[in-house]
Amino acid sequence: MGSRGRGGLRLGVLSVFDPWDSPLCVCPFKYSLNPYTGCSIGCRYCYATAYIGVKPSTPKRSLVRRLERDLGRIPPGSLVNIGTSSDPYPPEEEELGLTRVALEVLTPRGYRLLITTKGTLYAWRDLDILSRANAAVTPSITGLDGNTLLRVVEPGAPGQGERIEAAAAAVKAGVPVGVRVDPVIPYVNDDPYELRELVAKLAMAGVRFIVTSTYKARPDNLSRMRRALGAEAEKLYRLYRERGVYMHGYIYLPEDLRRSLLKPVIEEAARLGLEYATCREGFTGRTWFKAGSCDGSHLIPTRVRPERALALERWMGGEGS
């Protein structure tokens, strides 16, 4: 069917964010933009492969033309989350620059931008534009560099330390940063001391907000995880197959175990005075959610007012005087 924008007009490269209609998702209404399809980062646990497949990052055809058309079909100043299913900063972006071009289209028009990525190029190339945009970055950082299992399950991603350095560089440039400690995977990155140390390092880097979530298995990604991991593979597979509960399109671990896995992240964030939230866990109350949003969109500053940007665009187009 596809997504529709203002007046019911069909959208092209934008879509209404829809995490499989999960009632556990409490994200604000927003649009998704993925400049690429497929993803060269190749995380073994990726949920999006169920519909985008397992393939390298491939540029969207006629991205700019289709994006500019879509922007006439959504309200000015809408929230656009870049990178909800395909990382916007894969290795190919350094040469192709599609995400950079999308930012150049969106920024002067005053759209609210939320960048989700495991890449680091945003910090070394795009801070000039992100620091002028209504933008925040929510990189995914899942552990510390000493965790070799994370290298196995995130084979195309930069090292964890590189991602922390990129987050710190963005903060220094005035770009708000929240971090996704997501997913927390049993037997892979669930060590409570490592998770607490990670949150402490993020706080030192100037990160203001942490959102965390447990690994929610799907048949395809659970099979990939089983093939990729060594001694831990069968333990992880049995845990989800024997104790997992199918909910809203995913295999969830029992609630008590999920709370135990996420507790070190949440407690350390609270201790350090950071904002925090969980993602699609169904946990409520201040123990698990103390922030303006679950996705980090509340961090976005207003630097370009959409009504002024729209008026200027009309004037330059000859519609005003």
C-alpha positions in Angstrom: 0.0 0.0 0.0 2.8 2.5 0.9 2.6 5.5 3.1 0.5 8.6 2.4 1.2 12.2 3.4 -0.8 15.4 3.5 -4.1 15.1 1.7 -3.7 11.4 1.3 -1.0 11.8 -1.4 1.2 8.8 -1.8 4.8 9.1 -0.6 7.9 7.9 -2.4 11.2 7.8 -0.4 9.6 9.0 2.9 7.3 6.7 4.8 5.3 6.9 8.0 7.3 5.1 10.8 5.6 1.9 11.5 7.4 -0.7 13.7 5.1 -3.6 12.7 2.1 -1.9 14.4 3.6 -2.9 17.8 1.5 -1.5 20.7 4.7 -1.5 22.7 6.2 1.3 20.5 5.6 4.7 22.1 7.6 6.7 19.6 6.1 10.0 18.5 4.6 10.3 15.1 7.4 10.6 12.6 8.5 9.8 9.0 11.3 7.5 8.0 13.9 8.2 5.4 16.4 5.6 4.3 18.7 6.9 1.5 19.8 3.3 1.0 18.1 -0.1 0.8 20.0 -3.1 2.1 22.7 -2.5 4.6 26.5 -3.1 4.4 26.9 -2.9 8.2 25.4 -6.5 8.2 24.4 -6.9 11.8 23.5 -10.5 12.4 20.6 -9.5 14.7 19.1 -7.0 12.2 15.2 -7.1 12.3 14.9 -5.2 9.0 16.3 -8.0 6.9 12.8 -9.6 7.0 11.7 -7.0 4.4 14.8 -5.4 3.0 16.8 -8.6 2.6 20.5 -9.3 3.3 22.4 -7.3 0.7 24.9 -4.4 0.6 23.8 -0.8 0.9 22.2 0.2 -2.5 21.4 3.8 -3.3 17.7 4.7 -3.6 16.9 5.6 -7.2 16.3 9.4 -7.9 16.5 10.1 -4.2 16.6 13.9 -4.3 13.8 14.3 -6.9 11.6 11.9 -4.9 12.4 13.5 -1.6 11.7 17.0 -2.8 8.3 15.8 -4.1 7.5 14.1 -0.8 8.3 17.2 1.2 5.3 18.9 -0.5 3.1 16.1 0.9 4.0 16.2 4.6 3.5 19.1 7.1 6.3 21.7 7.4 8.6 21.0 10.3 7.7 17.3 10.5 10.0 14.9 12.4 12.1 12.8 10.0 14.1 9.8 11.3 16.9 9.0 9.0 18.2 5.4 9.2 15.3 3.4 10.7 15.9 0.3 8.6 19.1 0.9 6.6 22.1 2.6 8.1 22.5 6.1 6.5 26.3 6.0 7.0 27.5 2.7 5.5 31.0 2.5 3.9 29.4 3.4 0.6 28.3 6.8 1.9 31.8 8.2 1.9 31.9 8.0 -1.8 28.2 8.4 -2.8 27.1 11.0 -0.3 23.4 10.3 -0.5 22.8 11.0 3.2 24.7 14.3 2.9 22.6 15.4 0.0 19.4 14.5 1.9 20.6 16.7 4.8 21.2 19.5 2.4 17.7 19.3 1.1 16.0 18.9 4.6 18.0 21.3 6.7 17.2 24.7 5.2 13.5 23.8 5.1 13.4 23.4 8.9 12.5 19.7 9.2 13.2 18.1 12.6 15.9 15.4 11.9 16.8 12.4 14.0 19.9 10.5 12.7 20.2 6.8 13.7 23.4 5.1 12.8 26.3 2.7 13.7 28.6 4.7 11.4 30.9 7.5 12.4 31.1 9.5 9.2 28.5 12.0 10.4 31.1 13.2 13.0 34.0 13.6 10.6 32.2 15.0 7.6 28.7 16.3 8.3 28.9 18.3 11.6 29.0 21.5 9.6 25.5 20.9 8.4 24.2 19.1 11.5 25.3 21.9 13.8 23.1 24.3 11.8 20.1 21.9 11.4 17.2 21.0 13.6 19.0 17.8 14.3 20.0 15.3 16.9 22.0 12.1 16.5 21.3 8.8 18.2 24.1 6.4 17.4 23.9 2.8 18.3 26.8 1.8 20.7 26.4 -1.7 22.1 29.5 -2.3 24.3 33.2 -1.6 24.7 36.1 -2.4 22.3 37.2 -5.4 24.3 34.0 -7.3 23.5 35.1 -9.5 20.6 31.6 -11.1 20.2 30.2 -7.7 19.2 32.7 -7.6 16.3 31.2 -11.0 15.2 27.6 -9.9 15.2 28.3 -6.3 13.9 30.8 -7.2 11.2 30.6 -4.0 9.1 30.4 -1.5 11.9 33.2 0.8 13.2 34.6 -0.2 16.6 32.7 0.8 19.7 35.5 3.2 20.8 35.3 4.9 17.4 31.6 5.4 17.9 32.1 6.9 21.3 34.7 9.3 19.9 32.3 10.3 17.1 29.5 11.0 19.6 31.9 13.1 21.7 32.9 15.1 18.5 29.3 15.8 17.7 28.6 17.0 21.3 31.6 19.3 21.0 30.2 20.7 17.8 26.9 21.5 19.5 24.9 18.6 18.1 22.7 16.9 20.8 23.5 13.2 21.1 21.5 10.3 22.7 22.8 6.8 22.4 21.0 3.5 21.7 22.5 0.8 23.9 20.5 -1.6 21.8 20.2 -4.5 21.7 21.4 -6.1 24.9 22.0 -9.7 23.9 22.3 -12.6 26.4 25.8 -14.1 26.4 27.1 -11.4 24.0 27.0 -8.0 25.6 25.0 -8.5 28.8 27.9 -8.2 31.3 26.5 -5.7 33.9 29.9 -4.2 34.7 30.7 -3.6 31.0 27.2 -2.0 30.5 27.7 0.3 33.5 31.2 1.3 32.3 29.8 2.0 28.8 27.1 4.3 30.2 29.8 6.1 32.3 32.0 6.6 29.2 29.0 7.9 27.3 28.2 10.4 30.1 31.9 11.6 30.0 31.5 12.1 26.2 28.6 14.5 26.8 25.7 12.2 25.9 22.5 13.4 27.4 20.1 10.5 26.9 20.3 6.7 26.8 17.7 4.3 25.3 18.1 0.6 25.7 16.4 -2.6 24.6 16.8 -6.3 24.7 17.4 -8.4 21.6 14.1 -9.4 20.1 14.5 -12.4 17.9 13.0 -13.2 14.5 13.5 -16.5 12.8 15.9 -15.1 10.2 18.1 -13.2 12.6 18.1 -15.9 15.2 19.4 -18.3 12.6 22.2 -15.9 11.6 23.1 -15.3 15.2 23.3 -19.1 15.7 25.7 -19.4 12.7 27.8 -16.5 13.6 28.5 -17.1 17.3 30.7 -19.9 18.6 30.3 -21.5 22.0 27.5 -19.1 23.0 25.4 -19.9 19.9 23.5 -22.9 21.2 22.9 -21.3 24.6 21.4 -18.2 23.0 19.3 -20.3 20.5 17.9 -22.5 23.3 17.1 -19.5 25.5 14.9 -17.9 22.9 13.4 -21.2 21.6 12.6 -22.6 25.1 11.8 -19.5 27.1 10.9 -17.0 24.5 7.4 -15.7 24.0 6.1 -14.6 20.6 4.7 -11.1 20.8 4.0 -8.6 18.0 6.1 -10.3 15.4 9.2 -11.0 17.6 10.3 -13.6 20.1 10.7 -11.8 23.5 12.4 -13.1 26.5 10.4 -13.4 29.8 9.8 -10.0 31.4 11.8 -10.7 34.5 14.8 -11.6 32.4 14.5 -8.6 30.2 14.3 -6.3 33.3 17.4 -8.0 34.6 19.3 -7.4 31.4 18.5 -3.7 31.1 18.7 -2.8 34.8 22.5 -2.0 34.8 22.0 0.5 31.9 19.0 2.2 33.4 20.5 2.4 36.9 23.8 3.8 35.8 22.1 6.4 33.6 19.9 7.4 36.5 22.9 7.6 38.9 24.7 9.9 36.5 21.8 12.2 36.0 21.1 11.2 32.3 17.7 10.9 30.7 16.8 7.3 29.9 14.2 5.1 28.3 13.5 1.6 27.1 12.4 0.6 23.6 9.4 -1.6 22.9 9.7 -3.4 26.3 6.3 -2.4 27.7 8.0 -1.2 30.9 6.3 1.8 32.5 7.0 4.2 35.4 9.9 6.5 36.2 12.1 3.5 37.0 12.3 2.7 33.2 11.4 6.0 31.5 12.6 9.5 32.4 12.9 11.5 29.2 11.0 13.7 26.8 10.7 10.9 24.3 11.7 7.3 23.9 13.6 7.8 20.6 15.7 11.0 21.4 13.6 13.3 19.3 13.1 15.6 22.3 16.8 16.5 22.0 16.3 18.2 18.6 16.9 22.0 18.9 15.0 24.6 16.8 17.6 26.4 14.7 15.6 26.8 11.5 12.0 27.7 11.9 9.9 25.8 9.3 7.4 28.7 8.8 10.2 31.1 8.0 12.0 28.6 5.8 8.7 28.0 3.9 8.0 31.7 3.5 11.6 32.3 2.2 11.2 29.4 -0.3 7.9 30.9 -1.6 9.5 34.3 -1.9 12.4 33.0 -3.8 10.1 31.2 -6.0 8.3 34.3 -6.9 5.2 33.7 -4.8 5.9 36.7 -2.5 7.2 40.2 -2.7 
